[in-house]
Amino acid sequence: MLIDARTKLYLLLGNPVAHSLSPPMHNAAFASLGLNCAYLACPVDRGQIGTAVYGIRALAVAGANVTAPFKEEVIACLDSVSEQAALVRSVNTIVNRSGRLHGATTDGEGFYLFLRRVDPAYTTGQTVLVVGAGGAARAVAYTLAEKGAGEIIIANRSQPQGRALANLLTEQTPLRKSSYTALDGRNLAAVLPRCRLVVYSLPVDVPEFNEALAGLDGLEKNQILIDLRYKPEQTGVMKTFEQKGGHACNGLGMLVWQAVKSFQLFTGEEAPVEVMQKAAGSGYL
């Protein structure tokens, strides 16, 4: 890779970021298309995201991805955001447009592209359970609602946050049925049997989810759980879900597809999907 005065720089802002597969994916894509660009992961201390964004402006950085814990906080630092990013209060992609910074989210679209490949039988009108209500969960739930989900149930520890997301979906999308349920074993066990898709967005395995699964006789083979985490390869939640008869996969494929959509926003070029998938080690296209 040639680095010179004309190299366009792209960053990943978050904490932690040392484990991220975004740099190898984007740098492989730049090299594949012969683009004079480079992508670096930059850890940002809590409370310093505004300073980091100021650096994007000052150094004319071409764009950035944003990951936890800054997807919501970064919005106040930008000049504009997409309609969806504003509604779900989550930005994972920043594009520098001649000094004006525009934010967008590719999490929801990336998830949906992955879902249609890992589960081609998924159709509209399905009941979906979303566990968690953070930035990625909000983007995914919004996209599923826009794409024709029949019902979305939000399970979250914070009732106000969970209810707010459920209300957002019915107020701002075509979805007509959305509700909140408490994140406890009894309530989860009551809704899991009728959910065709489960989106697990929490950063750790919570005992309440495993407790709910333990109380079920079993799951249907067509029930699928997608854990948005991609490390470890098989989480405890995934293992328990499969032991009960369902199918589970991690979020590595989603990571690839959200990166593909970010790459297109960054460069205006069609992303070399297979190159990025190979760089990430993902088995899903």
N, C-alpha and C positions, 0 to 999 in steps of 0.2 A: 504494500500500500504506500503510495507516494503522498507525503504530507508537505504542503508548501503554503505560501501566503494566500492561495486561492481556495484552500480546502474549507468546505463548509462543515461546521461542527454541530453535532447533535448530542444531547445529554439525556441521562436518566437521573431524575431527582427523587430521592426517597431515603428511607433508613429502616432496615439495612438494604444494601444494594449489591454487596460483594458476590452474592449467590446468583445474581440475575443472568438470564440467558439472552437478554435484549441486546447487549453489545455484540456477541457473536452472530446473532441473527441479522442485525442491521448491517454490520460490517461485511458479512458475507454477501448480502444483497447489493450493497454499494459496489463491491468488487466485481460481482457478476455482471452488473450493468455498466461497469467502467466509469462510475461516478466519483468525482473527487470530493469525497465526504468521509467523515469519521464520526464514530459514536462512542461515547465514554459514559461509564457509570460514576455518579458523583454522590457520595453520602452527604446528607444535609442534616444538621442538628435540629432538634425540635425548637421551634420559635424563630428559625432562620430562613424559612422558605421565601419570605419577602426579599431578603438580601440575595438569595440565590437567583430569584427572578430578575432583580435589578442587574445582576451580573450578565444575564442573558441579553438584556438591553445594551448594557455598556460594552460588551464584547461582540455584539452583533452575531450571537449564536443563532443558527438557522432554525432550531426547534428543539423540543425536549419532550420526553415522556415523564409522567409523574406517577409515582406509586405511593403506597402507604408510608407514612400516615398523612399525606399532604393533598389528597385528591380533592377535598372540599376546601381546605384552607387556602389553596392556591388561587381560587376563583377571584378573591378580592384583589389579587395582584395583577390581574389581566385587563386588557382594554376591552375585550369582547369575548363572549362564549357562545357556542351553538345553543339552539333552543333546547335540545335534549339535555345537554350538560347543565344548563340553567335549571331545568325542571328537577333533575335528579341530584343536583348539587354535587357533581363529580366531574372532574377533568383528569384525563390521563394523557392528553396530547396537547402540546403547545406549538403553534406555528408562528414564526416571526415574519410578519408581512410588512416589510420596509419600516421596521421599528415599532409597529403595533403588534401586540401579542394577542393571538386568538386562541381560545381554548375549546377543546372538543373531547368527547369520550368515544372510544372505539370498543370499550368493554362489552357492551350489549350486542353490537353487531358481530364482534369476534366470537362471542359465546354462541350466537345463533348459527353462524356459519359452521362452527364446530359441531353443534348439536345435530344439524342436518346430515353431517357426514358420519358421526358415530351412531346415530339413531335415525336412519332414513324413514322408518315407519312412523316417526313422530308427525302428528297432524294437528290442525287447528281444533279448537274446542276442548282441548285436554285440561285436566286439573293439575296445577303445579304447586308444589310446596317450596318456598324459598326460606331457607334457614339463615337468619341474619338480615340486617338492614343497613349495612355500610355502603360506601360508595359503589363498589363493584356490584353488590346485590341490587342496589337501586337501578343501576344501568341495565342489568340483566333482566330484572322484573319488568321494567318499562318496555324493553324491546320485545319480550315475550308477549306482553299485553298488546303491543302494537301489531304483532304478527299473528294474533288471533287466538291466544289462549282462552279457554272457556272460563276458568276460575283460577285465581292466584291467592294462595294462603301465605301470609307472612308470619313466621315464628321468630320471635326476638325477645331478649331479656327485657329491654326497655319497651314498655307498652306504648308510651307516647310516640317513640320513633317508629315502632312497628305499625301502629294505627295511621300515622302520618303517611307512610309509604302506601298502605292499602288504600287510603283515601285518594292519594295522588293518582293511583292507577285508574280508578273509576272516574275521576274528574278530568283527567288529561289524555286518556286513551280510549279506544273503542270498548275496552273491557267493561263489563257490566256487573261482574261479581268478584269482589275481592274482600278479604277479611283478615283479621289479626288473631293469632292464637298464642297463648303463653308458651314459653320455651320450657316445658316440663314433660316428663315421661307420659303422663296420663293424656294430656291434650295432643301431644304428637302421635301417640298410639291411636288416637281416635281418628285422625285425619290421614295418616300414612296409607292405609289400605286403598283409598280412592285417588291417590295421586300418581298419575302416569310418569311424572318427572319430579325429581327432588334436586334442588340446587342448594348445595352446602357451601356457604360463603364465610364461615367463621374461621379464624386463624388457628384454632386448636380443636381437638376432639372434645366435645362436651359430654359428660356422663348422661345427661338427660336424653340425648338422642339414642345412645346405645341402650338405655333403659327402655325407651319406647319400642325399639326393635326387638328387644328381648321378650317383651310382652305380646308379640304377634306370633300367630301360628306360622306365618310365612308370607312371602311376597310373590307377586306374579312375575313370570320371566320377562315380561315386557316393561316392567317398572325399572326405571333407570335413575341412578344418582350420579350427578357430576359434582365432584368436590373441586372448587376453584383453585385449591392449592395444587402445586405440581411437585412438591417435595414434602414427604417421601413419596416414592412412586405409588405405594399403596398405603393410604392412611387407615387408622383404626376404624373410622366411620365407613370407609369403603369396604373393608374386610367384613365387618359385621353385616352390612347391607347385602353382600354377596352370600354370606352364610345363610341368610334368610331366603335366598332364592332369586333376588334381584340382580341387576347388572350395574356395575359401578366403574367409573373411570375418573382419572384426575384431570386437572385443568391445563395440562401441557398443550393440548390441541387448541384450547381457547387462547392461550398465551401466543401461540403462533399466529392465529387469525387476527387477534387484536393488533399484533405487530404489523401484519400485512396491511391492515387498514391505516395504521399510523404512518407506515412507509409511504403509502399513496398520498396522504395528506402532506407529508414532508416534502416529497419530491415531484408530485404530479405524474409519476411514472407507475406503470403496472408493476406490482411487486413480483419478484421471482419466487413464487410460493414454495416450490420444491427445494430451492436453495436454502430458504429460511427454515423450512421444516427439517432439513438435514442438519443444519447448524444447531438446532434446538434438540435434536435427537427424538423428535416426535414421530410416532407411527401413524398419525392421522393427517390426511390432507383435507 
